[in-house]
Each structure stands twice: as C-alpha cells, then as structure tokens.
C-alpha cells in the first residue's frame, strides 16, 4: 500500500516540477511577445488547475508517508538527527512553495485578461521564479530523506 502512495508522490512530483520547467522554458524560448501573451492567456488557467491538483496530491501522499515512517516520533525523540534536519528543511521549502503558489494564483485570477500594474507584475514573476528555484532544491532534499529511511 505504501508503495502506491510513494508511486503517487513521485508521479505528482514529476508533474509538479515538470510543469514548472516547461513554463520556465516557454518564458525564455518564446521571444515573440504577442505569441507569449496568447499562449499564457490560454495555457495559464489550465496550468493553474493542473499544478494545484498535483500540489494537493503531494501534500496528501507526503503527509501519509510522514506518519507511516513515524516522523512525529523522530521529531519528538531525535530532533537533532540528520533525518529530522532534512525533513525540517524540506517542509519549510514546501510551505514556502505553497505560500508563493497561493500569492501567484491570487494575482493570476485578479488580473486574467487585464493589464497588470508594475507591482503585480513584479510579485507574479518573482513568485514564479522563486517556485522554480525551490523546486530544484526540494528534489535534492527528497532524495536525501529517501537515503536515510
Ligand atoms: C512540492 C512538494 C514536494 C515535492 C516536489 C516532493 C518530492 C519528493 C520526491 C521526488 C520524493 C522521492 C525521493 C526518492 O525516492 O528518492 C519524495 C519522498 C518523500 N516525501 Fe516528498 N515532496 C513534496 C512534498 C512533501 C510533503 C508535503 C511531505 C510531508 C508532509 C513529503 C514527505 C515525503 C516523504 C516522507 C518521502 C520519503 C518516502 C520514501 O522515500 O519512501 N513530501 N518527495
């Protein structure tokens, strides 16, 4: 059973991180501003629902494994262990990613098909860049946790 949970977790991670890699690549490679605007206008909402679905699944499957592997006991009895340390970093990154995603989505819904102010643009682009970079780091920590389990 836990194998299916891990499988779903890894599948969700590939979809979540893969989606952000694709959008990042589009932002860099699609230089034509009109084409970029059109692509983002159509793809944006679908991408938002797609990513939200996988992030929710990551939380559900992640928390299931968190309890299955007895992390509450690890934090209670071995808070200074490498495993507890790595999980603390991982959960902090997940919390940051989740918060940045919520901020990004609020702006996206508020300004869909409308002109953005300079500040809205800055926050929207900044949050997606941060999510992209944190995604690269979190996979590294996920592997580290797996090594110790
Ligand atoms: C953006 C969110 C997340 C991403 C991208 C992510 C990514 C991953 C990946 C790729 C693995 C597999 C590592 C490997 O097999 O080498 C993994 C394992 C794991 N994740 Fe996550 N994860 C996320 C969120 C969470 C959350 C929210 C929790 C717990 C509350 C969690 C708990 C775990 C645990 C316990 C494992 C180890 C399971 C095992 O290796 O058997 N993850 N994660």
Boltz pocket constraint, residues with backbone or C-beta under 6 A from the ligand:
constraints:
  - pocket:
      binder: B
      contacts: [[A, 6], [A, 9], [A, 10], [A, 13], [A, 16], [A, 17], [A, 58], [A, 59], [A, 61], [A, 62], [A, 63], [A, 65], [A, 66], [A, 69], [A, 94], [A, 97], [A, 135], [A, 138], [A, 139], [A, 142], [A, 143], [A, 144], [A, 145], [A, 146], [A, 147], [A, 149]]
      max_distance: 6.0
